[in-house]
């Protein structure tokens, strides 16, 4: 006899029809979910849209991720901008990311951290090239004494850090 159907779960939080206006792009690593959501609610927005994929913001760069990952992210960005009235995008990288260990096995810890910061800057430049009206912020999450610490990264427009231009130009 099959198991009985479990009861429906009713969320404690009320649903809101208002659009979030903020998108957070982060890694899908489950170890970081609770700290990232806590940070987002505290410092970003009570109701941000979340785009979580391995490597998070690395997906903006088709040369670092893949053309398919960048294409899917580009489509999602277009949808968020068109239907969710975005005003800002927050890019969050985290320490000890398996995506970067897999993509760059020859890098040591310091080189991977440096690459993650470079990727945040490249992602910010790609967003500005395709959606110049968006405010772009970047964060690196690290661990200190068993706690997640979220540190801002300067991603002001830098014409020398990326020649990517628009994702759609490449895809």
C-alpha positions as CSV (number, residue, x, y, z in Angstrom):
1,X,0.0,0.0,0.0
2,X,1.5,3.4,-1.0
3,X,2.3,6.0,1.6
4,X,-0.5,8.4,2.2
5,X,-0.1,11.8,0.7
6,X,1.7,14.2,3.0
7,X,-0.3,17.2,4.2
8,X,0.2,20.5,2.4
9,X,2.6,23.0,3.9
10,X,1.3,26.5,4.6
11,X,4.0,29.1,4.7
12,X,4.1,31.5,7.7
13,X,5.2,34.4,5.5
14,X,2.5,36.3,3.7
15,X,2.7,36.4,-0.1
16,X,3.2,39.9,-1.7
17,X,2.4,40.9,-5.2
18,X,5.0,43.7,-5.1
19,X,8.1,43.1,-7.3
20,X,11.4,42.7,-5.4
21,X,13.4,45.2,-7.6
22,X,16.6,43.5,-6.5
23,X,18.3,40.4,-7.9
24,X,21.0,38.4,-6.0
25,X,23.2,36.2,-8.0
26,X,25.1,33.7,-5.9
27,X,26.5,30.1,-5.8
28,X,24.1,27.3,-5.1
29,X,26.3,25.7,-2.5
30,X,23.9,24.6,0.3
31,X,26.4,25.3,3.0
32,X,26.0,29.0,2.3
33,X,22.2,29.2,1.9
34,X,21.3,30.3,5.5
35,X,24.1,32.9,5.8
36,X,23.5,34.3,2.4
37,X,19.7,34.6,3.0
38,X,20.4,36.2,6.4
39,X,22.7,38.7,4.8
40,X,20.3,39.5,2.0
41,X,17.4,40.1,4.4
42,X,19.6,42.3,6.6
43,X,21.6,44.3,4.0
44,X,19.9,44.0,0.6
45,X,16.1,43.4,0.6
46,X,13.4,41.6,2.5
47,X,12.3,40.0,-0.8
48,X,15.1,39.8,-3.4
49,X,14.9,37.6,-6.4
50,X,17.6,34.9,-6.2
51,X,19.5,33.3,-9.0
52,X,21.7,30.5,-7.5
53,X,23.9,28.4,-9.7
54,X,27.3,26.8,-9.2
55,X,29.9,29.5,-9.3
56,X,27.2,32.2,-9.1
57,X,28.4,35.4,-10.8
58,X,31.0,33.3,-12.8
59,X,28.2,32.5,-15.2
60,X,28.2,36.0,-16.6
61,X,31.5,35.2,-18.4
62,X,31.1,32.6,-21.1
63,X,34.8,32.1,-21.3
64,X,35.0,31.3,-17.6
65,X,31.7,29.3,-17.3
66,X,30.3,28.1,-20.6
67,X,28.5,29.7,-23.4
68,X,25.4,27.8,-22.5
69,X,25.5,28.9,-18.8
70,X,26.0,32.5,-19.9
71,X,23.2,32.3,-22.4
72,X,20.8,30.9,-19.8
73,X,21.8,33.7,-17.4
74,X,21.4,36.3,-20.1
75,X,17.8,35.1,-20.8
76,X,17.0,35.1,-17.0
77,X,18.4,38.7,-16.7
78,X,16.2,39.8,-19.5
79,X,13.2,38.3,-17.8
80,X,14.1,39.8,-14.4
81,X,14.6,43.3,-16.0
82,X,11.4,43.1,-18.1
83,X,9.0,41.7,-15.6
84,X,10.5,42.3,-12.1
85,X,11.3,46.0,-12.4
86,X,14.9,45.5,-11.3
87,X,16.9,48.4,-9.9
88,X,19.9,46.6,-8.5
89,X,21.9,43.4,-8.8
90,X,24.0,42.0,-6.0
91,X,26.8,39.5,-6.9
92,X,27.9,37.2,-4.1
93,X,31.0,34.9,-4.3
94,X,32.0,32.7,-1.4
95,X,35.2,31.2,0.0
96,X,36.2,27.7,-0.9
97,X,33.9,27.4,-3.9
98,X,34.0,23.9,-5.5
99,X,33.1,25.5,-8.9
100,X,36.4,27.3,-8.9
101,X,38.3,24.3,-7.6
102,X,36.8,22.3,-10.5
103,X,37.3,25.0,-13.2
104,X,40.8,26.0,-12.0
105,X,42.5,22.9,-10.5
106,X,46.0,24.4,-11.1
107,X,45.2,27.5,-9.0
108,X,46.2,27.7,-5.3
109,X,43.8,29.2,-2.7
110,X,45.1,32.8,-3.3
111,X,44.8,32.5,-7.1
112,X,41.2,31.2,-6.8
113,X,40.2,34.0,-4.5
114,X,41.8,36.5,-6.9
115,X,40.0,34.9,-9.8
116,X,36.7,35.2,-7.9
117,X,37.2,38.9,-7.4
118,X,38.1,39.4,-11.0
119,X,35.0,37.5,-12.0
120,X,32.9,39.8,-9.8
121,X,34.3,42.8,-11.7
122,X,33.8,41.1,-15.1
123,X,30.2,40.3,-14.1
124,X,29.5,43.9,-13.0
125,X,30.9,45.1,-16.4
126,X,28.7,42.7,-18.3
127,X,25.6,43.8,-16.4
128,X,26.5,47.5,-17.0
129,X,27.0,46.9,-20.7
130,X,23.6,45.2,-21.1
131,X,21.6,47.0,-18.4
132,X,23.3,50.4,-17.6
133,X,20.4,51.5,-15.4
134,X,21.1,48.9,-12.8
135,X,23.1,49.5,-9.6
136,X,25.6,46.7,-9.3
137,X,27.1,45.7,-5.9
138,X,29.5,42.8,-5.2
139,X,30.3,40.8,-2.1
140,X,32.8,38.2,-1.1
141,X,31.6,35.8,1.7
142,X,34.3,34.3,3.8
143,X,34.5,32.4,7.1
144,X,35.9,33.8,10.3
145,X,35.6,31.7,13.5
146,X,32.8,29.6,12.0
147,X,30.8,32.6,10.9
148,X,30.1,34.0,7.5
149,X,31.5,37.5,6.9
150,X,30.2,39.5,3.9
151,X,32.7,42.0,2.6
152,X,32.0,44.5,-0.2
153,X,34.1,44.5,-3.3
154,X,34.7,47.6,-5.4
155,X,33.3,46.9,-8.8
156,X,33.2,50.4,-10.2
157,X,33.3,50.5,-14.0
158,X,36.8,49.5,-15.2
159,X,37.3,49.5,-18.9
160,X,40.5,47.5,-18.6
161,X,39.1,44.6,-16.6
162,X,37.0,43.1,-19.3
163,X,36.5,43.2,-23.1
164,X,33.3,41.1,-22.8
165,X,30.8,43.8,-23.7
166,X,27.4,42.3,-24.0
167,X,26.8,38.6,-23.4
168,X,24.4,38.6,-26.3
169,X,27.1,39.9,-28.6
170,X,29.1,36.7,-27.9
171,X,26.2,34.3,-28.0
